Every structure is written in structure tokens, then in C-alpha cells.
């Protein structure tokens, strides 16, 4: 996406239209003014370019994707209703992205082997059959019906799923766009887990040096109690007792 010229268009020199200019041109083009239409299209190509940048595309494919986005822009212009009272960009963004995704999907940007497609077809048919029996079509049930491993079912379904951008707009209102990424959360770094980590660190600090070392060797380096006993210089039974006591103390301190 470092190209300056796309489809013969110098993207660095694309004009910027103000909101007022956009509104005036839209009124004129809806009245049949061809020059206003051409100026509006060129003036909104920056919007297309910004949306194209959201997709991971090799430079050789940028031109085609940009063209698809421009098709979406033109469709948005033709379908836009001035009486609705929303910004043109709010209406146009989903249509441009939809056209780009349609091009990427139809253009087979992701190659899936015939055998995987066949398996996916069988999975979908089996799921439909299970649902017709008023049963929940779980991965386990589908795999059992097809007599294959559950991972094969999951892989086949993933292979035919369309990838989407985390910048995919999922809601628009009054010019404010809610993106898919706005609804994603980090389940590994919640306040609750952070608090547990702090409590665990404090509990570990209360242990003796030998107990800390035993837990480190056991759970961070994955050594057996026999290997630890040889390294620390105590019996395996002592290692087992110290480990058990250390874990019990940790539970008491973080409960």
C-alpha cells in the first residue's frame, strides 16, 4: 500500500472536499449535472482509498481492489437519498466495504483445496439434517455423524468462512460509526485477572527461598520432583512435602 498511483489515479493529488461542497455537489448531481457527478466521485476517492488500506492486499492487487471500492462508491451515489438526513459517508462506507469484500471473495483471494470444500459441504448438509431433527448441531454431533475427528469439522468450517476486518462497521447513527474492534475485549487482561496476579505475587513473596525455588523448577521449568531433589540436595519426599505446603500457603493467602 505504498503506491501513489492506483488505476492511473495520482492518489497523493486527490482533492479534498468540504462537507458543504459535498452537499452542494450531491444536490446538483441528483438533478442530472454530469460535471458535478464526476467532481463528486473524484472528491470522494480518498474515502475509497482509506477503506482499501484496511485490507491486507499485496501491491499487485491494489488496483483491482481500488476499482471495486470505486464501484461501491458509485453505487452509493446512485442509491443515496437526500431526504434521509444522514451523511453520505455514513451511507457509503458499508457499501464500499461490501463491494471490496465481494471482489475478494469472488476473486478467490483465499485458495481452499477441493477436498476441504467437499468436507465443508458435507458438514453444512449434516448440520442442516441435525437441525431438522430439532437438535442442536454441535461440532461433536456433526463429527460423529460424519465419522471424522472434530478438528476436521472445525477446520473445514473455518476454511470457508469469509475473513472480515476488525474495522468493519457494524452500526451507524448520526455520523457515529461503531466498528467491530469496538466490541472486542481482552479476556486475558481483565481487572479481575490482574488483581489475581497481584495477589499471587504477594503470596509468593511470603514463601521461603527454598519453597520459591522448588515451585519455580516444578512449574516454570517443568522438572520432576526427583530432578528437583537432586538439584536442591534434599530427598524427593521432602520436595513433595515442601511443594504441597507452599501451594497450600498460596491458596490461603489469595483466598
N, C-alpha and C positions, 0 to 999 in steps of 0.2 A: 504493500500500500504506500510505497514511496513515489509512485508515478505522479507526474504533474499533468501529463496529457493522457486523458482517457477518452476513447472513442473519438479522437480528433478534437476534443474539447480541452482547452487550457484551464484546468480546474483552479489554478492559482489566480486566474484573472476573472473568475466568475463574479458578476455584480452582486451587491448586497442590497436588497430592497427593504425599505422600512415597512412597518405594519400598515401605515396609511397608503403607501404606494401599492402594496399587495391588495388592499381593499379596493382601491380605485381601478386597478388593472382587472381584478376579478369582475367588477361590475361591467366594465367595458367589454371584456371577452364574452361574458354571458349575453351581451347584446349583439354579438357577432363580429366584434372587432378582431380581425386576424392578427394585426400587429401587436395588439395588447396581449393576445393569447401567446404569441411567440415570446414576447418580453417576459411574461409571467412564468412560462416554462423555464427559460434560461435563468431567470432570477431565483427560481426555487430548486435549481440543480444542486446547490450547496446542501439542501436538506437531504437529497438523494445520496450525495457523497458521504454525509455524516452517518447515514444509516448503513451504507455499504461497508464502512470501516468497522462496524460492529461484528462482521462475519470474518472468520479466518479464511482468507482466499489467497491463493498464490497469484503473483503479479500477472501471470499469463491469463488468468480468468477474470481479472478485474473488469476489463472492458465489457464482457458479456453480462456480468452481474450488474454493472452500472446501467447498461441498456435495459435490463429487466426492471431495475428500480425506476428508470425514466418512464417505462410503460406504466408502472404503478402510479407514478405522478400524473401522467396524462389521464388515466382512468379516474383518479381522484378529482382532477379538474372537471372532467365531464360529469361526474356524479355529485359534485358539491352543490349543496342547496343554500343559497344566501339567506333564506328565511329561517334557517335552523338557529342561527345566532351563535355558532361556535367558530373558533379559529380554524383556518384552513389546515394548518399544520397538524392540529389535533385530529382532524378527519383523515388527512393524507398519510400520516406515519404508519398506521396499521395496514393500509392498502399497499404502500410501497414495500414494507417488510414482507407482506403476504406474497407479493409478486416475486420478490427475490427468493423467498423460500420455495415457492413453486418452481422457479427455474432450477434451483439447486437440487430439488427432489427429482424433477423430471429429467434433469441432465445427468442423473446418477452420479452425483459428486461422491457418494459413498458406495463402493462396489461390494455387493453381497453375493457370495457364491450361490450357485443353483441349489446345492444340497441344503444350505441353510434356509434359503427361501422356501424350499419344499417342506422342510421341517416346520417353519413358521406357519405355513398354510395348514398343515396338519394340526398344529397347536390351536390355531384360531377355530378350526372346524370342531375340534374336540371340546374347546371351551364353550362354543355355541351349543353343542349337544348336551353338555353337562348343565348349562343354564336352562335349557328347555325342560330338564327334569326338576326345575325349581331347586337346584342345589347350587352352593357357592363353588365357582370354578377356581379352586386354589391350584397353585403350582404343583402341589403334591398329588392332587387328583388327576390333573392333566397328565403328569408324568406316569402315573400308574396306568391310566387308560392306554397311553401310547407305548408303555413298557420301555421307557427310556429314563435316564438319570434326570433329576430335577434341574441340574445345571444346564443340560441341553435345552430344556424348555425356556429357561431364563435367557440363555444366550441367543436363542432363535428370536425371541420377542424383542430383545434389546437391539438385535441386528436390523430389524425392520422399522424401528422407532425413528421418527424424524428428530434430529437434534435441533434444539432451539437456543437462541441467545439469551443470556441472563438479562439482557437489555430489552427483551421482548415486552412491549406494553400490554398490560392486562386490564387496564382501566383508564378511562379518560373522562374528566369532568372539569368544566370551566378552565380549560387550558392546562390543568394539572394532570400529568401522566404518572400512573403508578406502574413501575416496572417489575418484572419477575424477581429481580435481585432484591427489591424492597421487601419481598415476602419470605426471603430465605433467612434462616437463622443459624447460628453456630451452636450446635448442640454439644460440642466438645468443650466449650469455654463459657459455660453459663456461670452466673453468680454463685449458684449452689455448689457446682463442682469446684470453682475457685476457692470457696470457703472450706470445702473438704480438704483441698490440697494444703491450705494454710494450717488446718487443724492437724493433718497428718505430719506436716513438717515439724510442728511444735511437739507432737507426741514422740517423734523420732529423736528430737533433741534431748528428751528426758531419759533415753536409754544409755546404758554404759557403752564404752568404746568397743568392747568385745561383742556385745549384742548387735551394735550397729554394723560391725564388720561381717558378722555371720549373716545378717539379713541382706547385706549388700552382695555378698558372694552367692547367697542362695537364690535371690530373686532378681538381681540385676545381671549377674554373670552366669546364672543357671547351673551352678555347681551342686553336686550331690552332697549329702551330709558326710559321707566318707571322705570325699575330696577336701571338704572344709576342715574336717578333723585333722587331716594330715598337714594342711597349711597353717592352721591355728595352733596345733600342737596339743589338742585335747582329744578325748575319746568321742566316738560317734554318738554314744548315749548322752554325753554332756552337750554336744552340739544340738541334739534333738530337744533336750530339756531347755537350753537357753533360747532356742528358736521359739519353742512353744510359749515360754514365759514372756518373751519380747512381744510376740503377736498379741498375747492376752493383755499386756500393759497398753499397747497401742489402742486396742479396742476400748479399753476402759477410759483412756484419755480423750478419745474423739467421740464417745457416745454422749 
